[in-house]
């Protein structure tokens, strides 16, 4: 069976940056399962998965535009320290969910200088090319429930 719309594929991957540094990998743990066409993985990788079958192994380079998008400088903002709860000391690298005019967004603390905290709402991999080394583990038809929910369900059904 080939990976196409309305199929669920499981795959192992290793993700590296331009320097070859490993950013993430599923190897040594469970493969990643996704509903093809559901927008569950970055567009460039999903396009490369199309038509692949169980056992296929390949490498694909995904541009920033087909990955997590370009960095948007407007998502880098400063906030007064007083906006944080008294029991929360912001530290560089800390991530949390914040409310924006477009709904909840994950932000990362980039700097803390005196009473000013610099926050970045960009995805950590925005603006970067992504290099995937992929092995397709399985391909199956998606269930009606998976198609309704827009994502793959693990063994034993969904857990949300």
C-alpha positions in Angstrom: 0.0 0.0 0.0 1.3 3.5 -0.9 1.1 6.5 1.3 -1.7 8.7 0.0 -4.7 10.7 1.3 -6.7 8.9 3.9 -3.8 6.6 4.9 -1.9 6.4 8.2 1.8 6.0 7.9 4.3 5.1 10.7 7.9 6.1 10.2 11.2 6.4 11.9 13.1 9.6 11.3 16.2 11.5 12.3 16.1 15.3 11.8 19.3 17.2 11.5 20.2 20.8 10.8 22.6 22.2 8.1 25.6 21.4 10.2 24.5 17.7 10.6 23.6 18.1 14.3 20.7 15.8 15.3 17.7 17.9 16.4 15.3 15.0 17.0 14.9 11.3 16.2 12.4 8.6 16.7 14.9 5.8 16.4 15.2 3.8 19.6 11.6 4.5 20.4 8.1 4.2 18.8 7.8 5.4 15.2 5.8 8.5 14.5 2.3 7.9 13.1 0.5 10.5 11.1 -2.6 10.9 8.9 -1.5 11.7 5.4 -3.1 14.9 4.2 -4.1 15.9 7.7 -1.3 18.6 8.1 0.1 16.6 11.0 3.7 16.9 9.8 5.6 19.7 8.0 4.4 20.2 4.4 7.8 19.4 2.8 8.1 16.1 4.6 4.5 15.2 3.9 5.0 15.8 0.1 8.1 13.6 0.2 6.2 10.8 1.9 3.5 10.7 -0.8 3.7 7.4 -2.7 6.2 5.7 -0.4 5.5 2.2 0.9 6.5 0.1 3.9 10.3 -0.5 3.9 11.1 2.6 1.9 14.1 4.5 3.3 15.1 8.0 2.0 16.5 11.4 2.8 14.8 14.6 2.1 15.8 18.3 2.6 13.0 20.6 3.5 13.2 24.3 3.0 12.2 26.7 5.8 9.2 27.7 3.8 8.1 24.0 3.6 9.1 23.3 7.2 8.2 25.6 10.1 8.2 28.8 7.9 10.4 31.8 7.9 11.3 33.6 11.1 9.0 36.5 11.7 10.7 39.3 13.5 7.3 40.8 14.7 7.0 37.7 16.9 10.1 38.8 18.9 8.7 41.1 21.6 9.6 42.6 24.9 7.4 42.5 28.0 7.7 43.9 31.5 8.7 41.5 34.2 5.6 42.6 36.0 3.4 40.6 33.5 4.7 37.4 35.0 3.2 35.9 38.2 5.3 36.6 41.3 6.1 32.9 41.7 7.4 32.6 38.1 11.0 33.8 37.5 11.5 34.0 33.7 14.7 32.3 32.6 16.3 32.2 29.2 15.1 29.1 27.3 11.9 28.8 29.3 8.8 28.0 27.2 5.2 28.6 28.0 1.9 29.2 26.3 0.7 32.8 26.0 -2.4 34.4 24.7 -2.2 36.5 21.6 -4.7 38.2 19.4 -4.6 35.0 17.2 -5.2 32.7 20.2 -2.7 30.7 22.3 0.9 30.6 21.1 4.1 29.0 22.5 6.7 31.5 23.3 10.4 31.2 24.4 12.2 33.5 26.8 15.2 34.8 24.8 16.6 37.3 27.3 16.0 38.7 30.8 17.5 42.1 31.4 16.4 44.0 34.5 12.7 44.4 34.4 12.4 43.5 30.7 11.8 40.0 29.2 12.4 39.3 25.5 10.0 36.7 24.1 10.0 34.9 20.8 6.8 33.5 19.4 8.5 31.8 16.4 8.8 28.0 16.3 12.3 27.0 17.4 13.0 25.7 13.9 11.5 28.6 12.0 13.8 29.9 9.3 15.9 26.7 9.2 16.2 24.1 6.5 15.4 20.6 7.9 17.1 17.4 6.8 15.2 14.2 7.4 16.5 10.6 7.2 13.3 8.5 7.0 12.3 4.8 7.1 8.6 3.9 6.5 7.5 1.3 9.0 3.9 0.8 8.0 1.1 2.1 5.9 -2.6 1.4 6.4 -6.0 2.8 5.6 -7.2 5.5 8.1 -10.2 4.7 10.1 -13.3 6.9 9.8 -12.7 8.2 13.3 -9.1 9.2 12.4 -10.4 11.0 9.3 -13.1 12.8 11.4 -10.5 13.8 14.1 -7.8 14.8 11.5 -5.0 12.7 13.0 -3.8 9.2 13.5 -4.8 7.3 16.6 -2.4 4.9 18.4 -2.9 1.3 19.4 -6.2 1.0 21.3 -7.8 4.0 19.8 -7.6 7.7 20.5 -6.4 9.2 23.8 -7.8 12.7 23.8 
